Amino acid sequence: MSTSIATLEDSATLQDGRVKIAERRPKVTLTDQTNLLPRRKVIAVFFGLSLCILVSTLDSTIVATALPTISAAFNAGSIVSWVPSAYFLTSTAFQPIYGRFSDIFGRKATLCMAMGIFMIGSLAAGFSQTIIQLIVLRGLAGAGGGGIVSMAQIVISDVVSLRDRGKYQGIIGVVVAFGFAVGPLLGGVLAEKAGWRWCFWVTLPVSACAVAVVLLILPLKAVEGNIAQKLAAVDYLGTALTLMSCTLIILPLIWGGVTFPWTSPVVLAPLFAGALVVALFCLWEWKGARLPIVPMYIFKRVTVTGVYITMLINGFVFYSALFYLPQYFQVGLGYSAIRSGIFLLPVLVSQTLASFISGQIITWTGRYRATIYIGFGIWAVACGCLSTVTPATPKGLLVFFMLLAGTGAGGTLQTTTVAAQASVSRRDMSVVTAVRNFIRLLGGTLSLAIGATIINNSLRHYMTSIGLHSSTISTIVDDPTVLGARTAATDSTLGDLGISAEVADRILGAYIKGFRSVFLLNASLNAVATVAAISLIRHTDLNRGDEDELRKQAAEESARASEKSSIAETSAEKSNADEDASQNV
């Protein structure tokens, strides 16, 4: 018999195997989907989850590499930047919803829904006839893609104990890094040899295999209740407020300092409106929702608050490095987009290794706080070092700085997930995980907006001071990589802009000044994250005490399922034998 868990923290009593909530609001119960599996089955689960995550990471990096080709195909100009922005917007906005939906509809159904939406959006995007169609369909794909990583982490929390969770999540980190490493290469080859449409279609076969594995292999628990009961449990107003507030806040963050000035009403109006909707959302989730998408009481947990603060900074610094390091390689070193992606490998490889080792440390010791402190501390030092680089910096030293940054980042990823999950009960684990990922993506959105503002202002201020034409200033601000042409054998690109290689070198100095400011900001934020982690993240014993009982229940349920399957097969064989005998007679 499956157990159910309450969705509210207080006033819950156990009666006849069910949790009854003594609240003014109507009772809502959810199936406990914890299903601790033996290692053999865990491996099968991780194979399916790895395929899902690989699809997500490959897609984002392949499309990013193919943007110049897509822009040329549609003659889209700067509008092409909305292709990744639309995906990022919807994937972030839908992130908090998947945690609660998986509680209501089940992990398997929710993961398959996310994969299905992603596949439909990707398939349709490849058939786009206009850039607007492509942007809209990428937004659709993002609505599904946003839930893939969160759902994988939630499933891991169901099938693996807290102490072992870091080890297995570290393995997932390896898959993520592999996708980031291979994606740019694959995207460049596809865009050049097969056409940009295949950049959206290439992940579909892997996606189909992933869905098949999830449906056929993943031994996840089914949730109780019929479809009407499940639909009635959905917080529709909370869902609408979530999507509305995320859109109103993220859109101006994408526009600010790039498309429109920060002081523009087009930026300020949605930002203020978004803040108002967030306030309404919090009030509704606190006082009105029967089954809140984000229960407000989770913020009473000091560790959860600490993890969310550090994850906002983690997302800010990580996505800042992921975007501005390759751009620096193109601007300062004159590398191609593909070569820049390859040169980012030291960050990704060291991050993967550090993430894996930190997961093993959690399994061996049962402790995670020291790893988080050290990770953010190392990352702060690395960002400070990266702020000093110039085109004259030896490549070996630059690689060392990137290795240091990746090591610090890797120590903060899986450990913070385990810290957040350990500090709440099982009923809140899915929600806490989804919100953690949402806040990290929100930090990434902030970083790209603020980083672009810092670098653009530095470039614009200098170019205005030397009297360049406004069209030239706009062209360089929109795409600083044109400055990389000064290192090429021909300076035709610079000639088209009306500047010489010497002037380009001086403009490069302004770019490096902005780049330095961005990474000094990153170093400062990582220092803040270190202090926040030390002050707020508490240690929680990773052994809840009921793991052996849960494993025993899972084994018994598996045995009963195998017995039923065997009986069904025997009955079918007997029926077939009887039919054959009657036909012979």
C-alpha positions as CSV (number, residue, x, y, z in Angstrom):
1,M,0.0,0.0,0.0
2,S,1.5,3.4,-0.9
3,T,1.7,6.1,1.7
4,S,0.6,9.7,1.3
5,I,2.2,12.8,2.7
6,A,0.8,16.1,3.8
7,T,1.6,19.2,1.8
8,L,1.5,21.6,4.7
9,E,4.2,21.8,7.4
10,D,2.1,22.2,10.5
11,S,-1.0,20.6,12.1
12,A,-0.6,17.2,10.4
13,T,-1.6,13.9,12.1
14,L,-1.4,10.3,10.9
15,Q,-4.6,8.4,10.8
16,D,-5.0,4.9,9.2
17,G,-1.8,5.3,7.1
18,R,-3.0,8.7,5.8
19,V,-1.9,12.1,6.7
20,K,-4.7,14.3,7.7
21,I,-4.2,18.1,7.8
22,A,-6.0,20.0,10.5
23,E,-6.2,23.3,8.6
24,R,-9.0,25.8,7.7
25,R,-8.4,25.0,4.0
26,P,-9.6,21.7,2.5
27,K,-7.4,18.6,2.9
28,V,-4.9,17.8,0.1
29,T,-2.9,14.6,0.3
30,L,-0.1,13.5,-2.0
31,T,1.5,10.1,-2.7
32,D,4.9,9.6,-1.2
33,Q,6.9,8.8,-4.3
34,T,10.1,7.8,-2.4
35,N,11.3,4.5,-3.8
36,L,14.8,3.7,-2.7
37,L,16.1,1.2,-5.3
38,P,19.0,-1.3,-5.4
39,R,22.1,-0.3,-7.3
40,R,21.2,-2.4,-10.3
41,K,18.0,-0.5,-10.8
42,V,19.5,2.8,-9.9
43,I,21.9,2.4,-12.9
44,A,18.9,1.9,-15.2
45,V,17.3,5.1,-13.8
46,F,20.5,7.1,-14.3
47,F,20.8,5.9,-17.9
48,G,17.4,7.3,-18.7
49,L,17.9,10.5,-16.8
50,S,21.3,11.1,-18.4
51,L,19.8,10.9,-21.8
52,C,17.2,13.5,-20.9
53,I,19.8,15.9,-19.5
54,L,22.1,15.3,-22.4
55,V,19.3,16.4,-24.8
56,S,18.8,19.6,-22.8
57,T,22.5,20.6,-22.6
58,L,23.2,19.7,-26.2
59,D,20.3,21.7,-27.5
60,S,21.3,25.0,-25.8
61,T,24.9,24.8,-26.9
62,I,24.2,23.6,-30.4
63,V,21.7,26.4,-31.1
64,A,24.0,29.1,-29.5
65,T,26.8,28.1,-31.9
66,A,24.5,28.2,-35.0
67,L,23.1,31.7,-34.3
68,P,25.3,33.4,-37.0
69,T,24.1,30.9,-39.6
70,I,20.5,31.4,-38.5
71,S,20.9,35.2,-38.6
72,A,22.2,35.0,-42.2
73,A,19.5,32.6,-43.3
74,F,16.7,35.0,-42.2
75,N,18.7,38.2,-42.5
76,A,17.6,38.7,-38.9
77,G,20.3,41.0,-37.6
78,S,20.2,41.6,-33.9
79,I,16.7,40.0,-33.6
80,V,18.4,36.6,-33.8
81,S,19.4,37.1,-30.1
82,W,15.8,36.4,-29.2
83,V,16.1,32.8,-30.4
84,P,18.1,31.8,-27.2
85,S,16.4,34.5,-25.1
86,A,12.9,33.1,-25.8
87,Y,14.1,29.6,-24.7
88,F,15.8,31.0,-21.6
89,L,12.7,33.1,-20.7
90,T,10.2,30.2,-20.9
91,S,12.5,27.6,-19.4
92,T,13.1,29.9,-16.4
93,A,9.4,30.9,-16.0
94,F,8.2,27.2,-16.1
95,Q,10.9,26.0,-13.7
96,P,9.0,26.4,-10.3
97,I,5.9,24.7,-11.7
98,Y,7.4,21.3,-12.4
99,G,8.2,20.5,-8.8
100,R,4.6,20.7,-7.7
101,F,3.2,19.2,-10.9
102,S,5.4,16.1,-10.4
103,D,3.9,15.8,-6.9
104,I,0.4,15.8,-8.4
105,F,0.7,13.9,-11.6
106,G,3.8,11.7,-10.8
107,R,7.4,12.0,-11.7
108,K,7.2,9.8,-14.8
109,A,4.2,11.6,-16.4
110,T,5.7,15.1,-15.7
111,L,9.1,14.2,-17.1
112,C,7.5,12.7,-20.2
113,M,5.4,15.9,-20.5
114,A,8.4,18.1,-20.3
115,M,10.3,16.0,-22.9
116,G,7.2,15.9,-25.2
117,I,6.8,19.7,-25.2
118,F,10.5,20.1,-25.8
119,M,10.4,17.6,-28.8
120,I,7.4,19.3,-30.4
121,G,8.9,22.7,-30.1
122,S,12.3,21.6,-31.5
123,L,10.7,19.7,-34.4
124,A,8.5,22.6,-35.3
125,A,11.4,25.1,-34.9
126,G,13.3,23.3,-37.6
127,F,10.4,23.9,-40.1
128,S,10.3,27.7,-39.3
129,Q,9.8,29.9,-42.3
130,T,10.4,33.3,-40.5
131,I,12.5,34.4,-37.6
132,I,9.4,35.2,-35.6
133,Q,8.1,31.7,-36.0
134,L,11.5,30.4,-34.9
135,I,11.5,32.6,-31.8
136,V,8.0,31.5,-30.8
137,L,8.7,27.9,-31.3
138,R,11.9,28.1,-29.3
139,G,9.8,29.6,-26.5
140,L,7.6,26.5,-26.7
141,A,10.6,24.2,-26.6
142,G,11.9,26.1,-23.5
143,A,8.6,25.5,-21.7
144,G,9.4,21.8,-21.8
145,G,13.2,22.0,-21.6
146,G,13.1,24.1,-18.4
147,G,11.7,21.1,-16.4
148,I,14.1,18.4,-17.6
149,V,17.1,19.0,-15.2
150,S,14.8,19.7,-12.3
151,M,12.8,16.6,-12.9
152,A,16.0,14.5,-13.1
153,Q,17.2,15.9,-9.7
154,I,13.7,15.2,-8.2
155,V,13.7,11.6,-9.5
156,I,17.2,11.1,-8.0
157,S,15.9,12.3,-4.6
158,D,13.2,9.6,-4.8
159,V,15.4,6.6,-5.7
160,V,18.6,7.3,-3.9
161,S,19.2,8.1,-0.2
162,L,20.5,11.5,0.8
163,R,23.9,10.3,1.6
164,D,24.4,8.6,-1.7
165,R,22.7,11.4,-3.6
166,G,25.7,13.6,-4.1
167,K,27.6,10.8,-5.7
168,Y,24.9,10.1,-8.3
169,Q,24.2,13.8,-8.9
170,G,27.9,14.2,-9.6
171,I,27.5,11.6,-12.4
172,I,24.7,13.7,-13.8
173,G,27.2,16.7,-13.7
174,V,29.5,14.7,-15.9
175,V,26.7,14.4,-18.5
176,V,26.0,18.1,-18.3
177,A,29.6,19.0,-18.9
178,F,29.8,16.5,-21.8
179,G,26.9,18.2,-23.4
180,F,28.4,21.7,-22.9
181,A,31.7,20.4,-24.4
182,V,30.4,18.6,-27.4
183,G,27.5,20.9,-28.2
184,P,29.5,23.8,-29.7
185,L,31.5,21.4,-32.0
186,L,28.4,19.6,-33.1
187,G,26.5,22.9,-33.7
188,G,29.3,24.3,-35.8
189,V,29.6,21.2,-38.0
190,L,25.8,21.0,-38.5
191,A,25.4,24.7,-39.3
192,E,28.2,24.5,-41.8
193,K,27.6,21.1,-43.4
194,A,23.9,20.1,-42.9
195,G,22.1,23.4,-42.5
196,W,20.8,25.3,-39.4
197,R,17.5,23.3,-39.3
198,W,19.4,20.2,-38.3
199,C,20.6,22.0,-35.2
200,F,17.0,21.7,-33.9
201,W,16.4,18.2,-35.2
202,V,19.6,16.4,-34.2
203,T,18.5,16.0,-30.6
204,L,15.1,14.4,-31.5
205,P,16.4,10.8,-31.9
206,V,18.1,11.0,-28.5
207,S,14.9,12.6,-27.1
208,A,12.8,9.7,-28.4
209,C,15.2,7.2,-26.9
210,A,15.1,9.0,-23.6
211,V,11.3,9.1,-23.4
212,A,11.2,5.3,-24.3
213,V,13.6,4.6,-21.5
214,V,11.6,6.7,-19.0
215,L,8.4,5.0,-19.9
216,L,9.6,1.4,-20.1
217,I,12.5,1.2,-17.6
218,L,12.2,3.8,-14.9
219,P,10.6,1.9,-11.9
220,L,8.9,5.0,-10.5
221,K,5.8,4.9,-8.2
222,A,2.4,5.8,-9.6
223,V,0.5,8.5,-7.8
224,E,-3.0,7.9,-6.3
225,G,-6.2,9.5,-7.5
226,N,-7.9,9.8,-10.9
227,I,-7.3,12.6,-13.4
228,A,-10.2,14.7,-12.1
229,Q,-8.7,14.7,-8.6
230,K,-5.3,15.6,-9.9
231,L,-6.5,18.4,-12.0
232,A,-8.5,19.7,-9.0
233,A,-5.4,19.9,-6.9
234,V,-3.5,22.2,-9.4
235,D,-3.0,25.7,-8.2
236,Y,-4.2,27.5,-11.3
237,L,-4.0,31.0,-10.0
238,G,-0.6,30.4,-8.6
239,T,0.6,29.0,-11.9
240,A,-0.7,32.0,-13.8
241,L,0.9,34.4,-11.3
242,T,4.2,32.5,-11.6
243,L,4.3,32.7,-15.4
244,M,3.2,36.3,-15.4
245,S,5.7,37.5,-12.8
246,C,8.6,35.7,-14.4
247,T,7.8,37.1,-17.8
248,L,7.4,40.7,-16.5
249,I,10.7,40.5,-14.7
250,I,12.9,38.5,-17.1
251,L,11.9,40.5,-20.2
252,P,13.2,43.8,-19.0
253,L,16.3,42.1,-17.7
254,I,16.9,40.9,-21.3
255,W,16.2,44.3,-22.7
256,G,17.9,46.5,-20.1
257,G,21.1,48.2,-21.2
258,V,21.1,46.3,-24.5
259,T,17.8,46.9,-26.5
260,F,16.6,49.8,-24.3
261,P,18.3,52.0,-21.6
262,W,17.7,50.9,-18.0
263,T,15.8,54.2,-17.5
264,S,13.4,53.6,-20.4
265,P,9.7,53.1,-19.4
266,V,9.8,50.0,-21.6
267,V,12.2,48.5,-19.0
268,L,10.9,50.1,-15.8
269,A,7.2,49.5,-16.3
270,P,7.3,45.7,-16.6
271,L,9.9,45.5,-13.8
272,F,7.6,47.3,-11.3
273,A,4.6,45.4,-12.6
274,G,6.5,42.2,-12.1
275,A,7.4,43.1,-8.5
276,L,3.7,43.7,-7.8
277,V,2.7,40.4,-9.3
278,V,5.4,38.7,-7.2
279,A,3.9,40.2,-4.1
280,L,0.5,39.0,-5.1
281,F,1.9,35.5,-5.8
282,C,3.5,35.3,-2.4
283,L,0.3,36.5,-0.7
284,W,-1.8,33.9,-2.6
285,E,0.7,31.1,-1.9
286,W,0.8,32.0,1.8
287,K,-2.9,32.5,2.5
288,G,-5.0,31.2,-0.4
289,A,-3.6,28.2,-2.2
290,R,-4.7,24.7,-1.1
291,L,-1.6,23.2,-2.6
292,P,1.0,26.0,-3.1
293,I,3.5,25.8,-5.9
294,V,6.0,27.5,-3.6
295,P,5.0,27.0,0.1
296,M,6.1,30.1,1.9
297,Y,7.1,28.2,5.0
298,I,10.1,26.7,3.3
299,F,11.8,30.1,3.7
300,K,11.7,29.6,7.5
301,R,14.4,27.0,7.0
302,V,17.7,29.0,7.4
303,T,19.6,26.5,5.2
304,V,17.1,26.8,2.4
305,T,17.4,30.5,2.4
306,G,21.2,30.3,2.5
307,V,21.1,27.9,-0.5
308,Y,18.9,30.1,-2.5
309,I,21.1,33.2,-1.9
310,T,24.2,31.2,-2.9
311,M,22.5,29.8,-5.9
312,L,21.4,33.2,-7.1
313,I,25.1,34.1,-7.0
314,N,26.2,30.8,-8.5
315,G,23.9,31.3,-11.5
316,F,25.1,34.9,-11.9
317,V,28.8,34.0,-11.9
318,F,28.5,30.7,-13.9
319,Y,26.5,32.1,-16.8
320,S,28.6,35.2,-16.8
321,A,31.7,33.1,-17.3
322,L,30.0,30.8,-19.8
323,F,29.0,33.8,-22.0
324,Y,31.9,36.4,-21.5
325,L,34.9,34.1,-21.5
326,P,34.2,32.8,-25.1
327,Q,33.4,36.4,-26.1
328,Y,36.7,37.5,-24.7
329,F,38.5,34.8,-26.6
330,Q,36.9,36.1,-29.8
331,V,37.4,39.8,-29.1
332,G,40.8,39.7,-27.4
333,L,42.5,36.7,-29.0
334,G,40.7,36.7,-32.3
335,Y,39.5,33.1,-32.0
336,S,36.6,31.7,-34.0
337,A,33.3,30.9,-32.2
338,I,34.1,27.1,-32.4
339,R,37.7,27.6,-31.2
340,S,36.4,29.8,-28.3
341,G,34.0,27.0,-27.3
342,I,36.9,24.5,-27.3
343,F,39.1,26.9,-25.2
344,L,36.4,26.9,-22.6
345,L,36.9,23.2,-21.9
346,P,39.2,23.7,-18.9
347,V,36.4,25.3,-17.0
348,L,33.9,22.6,-17.9
349,V,36.3,19.7,-17.4
350,S,37.5,20.9,-14.0
351,Q,33.9,21.7,-12.9
352,T,32.8,18.2,-13.8
353,L,35.7,16.6,-11.9
354,A,35.1,18.8,-8.9
355,S,31.4,18.1,-8.9
356,F,32.0,14.3,-9.1
357,I,34.6,14.4,-6.2
358,S,32.4,16.6,-4.0
359,G,29.6,14.0,-4.5
360,Q,31.9,11.2,-3.4
361,I,33.0,13.2,-0.4
362,I,29.4,13.6,0.7
363,T,28.9,9.8,0.4
364,W,32.1,9.0,2.3
365,T,31.7,11.6,5.1
366,G,28.1,12.5,5.2
367,R,29.1,16.2,5.3
368,Y,28.8,19.0,2.7
369,R,29.3,22.4,4.3
370,A,33.1,22.6,4.1
371,T,33.0,21.7,0.4
372,I,30.5,24.6,-0.2
373,Y,32.7,27.1,1.7
374,I,35.9,26.0,-0.1
375,G,34.2,25.9,-3.5
376,F,32.9,29.5,-3.3
377,G,36.2,30.7,-1.8
378,I,38.3,29.2,-4.6
379,W,35.8,30.5,-7.2
380,A,36.2,34.0,-5.7
381,V,40.0,33.9,-6.1
382,A,39.7,32.5,-9.6
383,C,37.3,35.3,-10.7
384,G,39.7,37.8,-9.3
385,C,42.6,36.2,-11.3
386,L,40.5,36.2,-14.5
387,S,39.8,39.9,-14.1
388,T,43.6,40.5,-14.6
389,V,43.9,38.8,-18.0
390,T,44.8,40.7,-21.2
391,P,45.7,39.6,-24.7
392,A,49.3,39.4,-23.5
393,T,48.5,37.0,-20.7
394,P,50.3,33.6,-21.3
395,K,47.8,31.0,-22.5
396,G,49.0,28.5,-19.9
397,L,48.2,31.0,-17.1
398,L,44.8,31.7,-18.5
399,V,44.1,27.9,-18.6
400,F,45.2,27.6,-15.0
401,F,42.8,30.4,-14.0
402,M,39.9,28.6,-15.8
403,L,40.8,25.3,-14.1
404,L,40.7,27.1,-10.8
405,A,37.3,28.6,-11.6
406,G,35.8,25.3,-12.7
407,T,37.1,23.6,-9.5
408,G,35.4,26.2,-7.4
409,A,32.1,26.1,-9.3
410,G,32.0,22.3,-9.2
411,G,32.3,22.3,-5.4
412,T,29.1,24.3,-5.1
413,L,26.6,22.6,-7.5
414,Q,25.6,19.2,-6.1
415,T,26.5,20.0,-2.5
416,T,23.9,22.9,-2.4
417,T,21.3,20.6,-3.8
418,V,21.9,18.0,-1.1
419,A,22.0,20.8,1.6
420,A,18.6,22.1,0.5
421,Q,17.0,18.7,0.2
422,A,18.4,17.5,3.6
423,S,16.9,20.5,5.4
424,V,13.3,19.8,4.5
425,S,10.9,16.8,4.7
426,R,10.3,14.5,1.8
427,R,7.0,16.2,1.0
428,D,8.8,19.5,0.1
429,M,11.9,18.0,-1.6
430,S,10.6,18.4,-5.2
431,V,9.4,22.0,-4.6
432,V,12.7,23.1,-2.9
433,T,14.7,21.5,-5.8
434,A,12.7,23.2,-8.5
435,V,12.8,26.6,-6.8
436,R,16.6,26.2,-6.3
437,N,17.0,25.7,-10.1
438,F,14.7,28.6,-10.9
439,I,16.7,31.0,-8.7
440,R,20.0,29.8,-10.3
441,L,18.6,30.6,-13.8
442,L,17.3,33.9,-12.6
443,G,20.8,34.7,-11.4
444,G,22.0,33.8,-14.9
445,T,19.5,36.2,-16.4
446,L,20.7,39.0,-14.1
447,S,24.3,38.3,-15.0
448,L,23.9,38.6,-18.7
449,A,21.9,41.9,-18.3
450,I,24.3,43.5,-15.8
451,G,27.4,42.2,-17.7
452,A,26.2,43.5,-21.0
453,T,25.5,46.9,-19.4
454,I,29.0,47.2,-17.8
455,I,30.8,46.2,-21.0
456,N,28.5,48.2,-23.3
457,N,28.9,51.3,-21.2
458,S,32.7,51.0,-21.2
459,L,32.8,50.6,-25.0
460,R,30.2,53.3,-25.7
461,H,31.9,55.9,-23.3
462,Y,35.3,55.4,-24.9
463,M,34.1,55.4,-28.6
464,T,32.1,58.5,-28.0
465,S,35.1,60.2,-26.5
466,I,37.2,59.6,-29.6
467,G,34.4,60.8,-31.9
468,L,33.4,57.6,-33.7
469,H,30.1,57.7,-35.8
470,S,27.0,56.5,-33.9
471,S,26.4,53.7,-36.4
472,T,30.0,52.4,-35.8
473,I,29.5,52.6,-32.1
474,S,26.2,50.7,-32.3
475,T,27.7,48.0,-34.5
476,I,30.6,47.3,-32.1
477,V,28.4,47.5,-29.0
478,D,26.0,45.0,-30.6
479,D,28.8,42.6,-31.6
480,P,32.1,43.3,-29.9
481,T,33.6,40.2,-31.7
482,V,34.2,42.3,-34.8
483,L,37.2,43.7,-32.9
484,G,38.8,40.3,-33.3
485,A,39.3,41.1,-37.0
486,R,42.4,43.2,-36.1
487,T,44.3,40.0,-35.6
488,A,43.3,38.6,-39.1
489,A,45.4,38.8,-42.2
490,T,42.9,41.2,-43.7
491,D,41.3,44.1,-42.0
492,S,38.3,44.4,-44.4
493,T,35.8,44.1,-41.5
494,L,37.4,47.0,-39.7
495,G,37.6,49.0,-43.0
496,D,33.9,48.6,-43.4
497,L,33.5,50.1,-39.9
498,G,35.8,53.0,-40.8
499,I,38.4,52.3,-38.2
500,S,42.0,51.2,-38.3
501,A,43.7,48.3,-36.5
502,E,45.3,50.9,-34.1
503,V,41.9,52.3,-33.2
504,A,40.5,48.8,-32.8
505,D,43.3,48.1,-30.3
506,R,42.4,51.2,-28.2
507,I,38.7,50.2,-28.3
508,L,39.8,46.7,-27.2
509,G,41.3,48.4,-24.1
510,A,37.8,49.7,-23.3
511,Y,36.4,46.2,-23.7
512,I,39.0,44.7,-21.4
513,K,38.2,47.4,-18.8
514,G,34.5,46.3,-18.9
515,F,35.5,42.6,-18.8
516,R,37.7,43.3,-15.8
517,S,34.8,45.0,-14.0
518,V,32.5,42.1,-14.7
519,F,34.9,39.6,-13.2
520,L,35.7,41.8,-10.2
521,L,32.0,41.9,-9.6
522,N,31.9,38.1,-9.9
523,A,34.7,37.8,-7.4
524,S,33.0,40.1,-4.9
525,L,29.7,38.1,-5.3
526,N,31.5,34.8,-4.7
527,A,33.0,36.3,-1.5
528,V,29.5,37.3,-0.4
529,A,28.3,33.7,-1.2
530,T,31.1,32.3,0.9
531,V,30.0,34.4,3.9
532,A,26.3,33.6,3.3
533,A,27.1,29.9,3.2
534,I,29.1,30.0,6.4
535,S,26.4,32.0,8.2
536,L,23.2,30.3,6.9
537,I,23.8,26.8,5.7
538,R,23.5,24.4,8.6
539,H,24.6,20.8,8.8
540,T,21.8,18.1,8.8
541,D,22.4,14.4,9.3
542,L,22.0,12.7,5.9
543,N,20.7,9.5,7.5
544,R,17.0,10.0,8.1
545,G,16.7,6.6,9.9
546,D,14.1,5.0,7.7
547,E,16.2,4.2,4.6
548,D,16.4,0.4,5.4
549,E,12.6,0.2,5.8
550,L,12.0,2.1,2.6
551,R,14.5,-0.2,0.7
552,K,12.6,-3.2,2.1
553,Q,9.3,-1.7,1.0
554,A,10.7,-1.1,-2.5
555,A,12.0,-4.6,-2.7
556,E,8.7,-6.1,-1.6
557,E,6.7,-4.0,-4.1
558,S,9.2,-5.0,-6.9
559,A,8.7,-8.6,-5.9
560,R,4.9,-8.3,-6.0
561,A,5.1,-6.6,-9.4
562,S,7.3,-9.4,-10.7
563,E,4.9,-12.0,-9.3
564,K,1.9,-10.4,-10.9
565,S,3.8,-10.2,-14.2
566,S,4.7,-13.8,-13.9
567,I,1.1,-14.9,-13.2
568,A,-0.1,-12.8,-16.1
569,E,2.4,-14.4,-18.4
570,T,1.5,-17.9,-17.2
571,S,-2.2,-17.2,-17.7
572,A,-1.6,-15.9,-21.2
573,E,0.4,-19.0,-22.1
574,K,-2.3,-21.3,-20.6
575,S,-5.0,-19.5,-22.6
576,N,-3.0,-19.8,-25.8
577,A,-2.4,-23.5,-25.1
578,D,-6.2,-24.0,-24.6
579,E,-7.0,-22.2,-27.8
580,D,-4.5,-24.4,-29.7
581,A,-5.9,-27.5,-28.2
582,S,-9.5,-26.5,-29.2
583,Q,-8.4,-25.7,-32.7
584,N,-6.7,-29.1,-33.0
585,V,-9.9,-30.8,-31.8
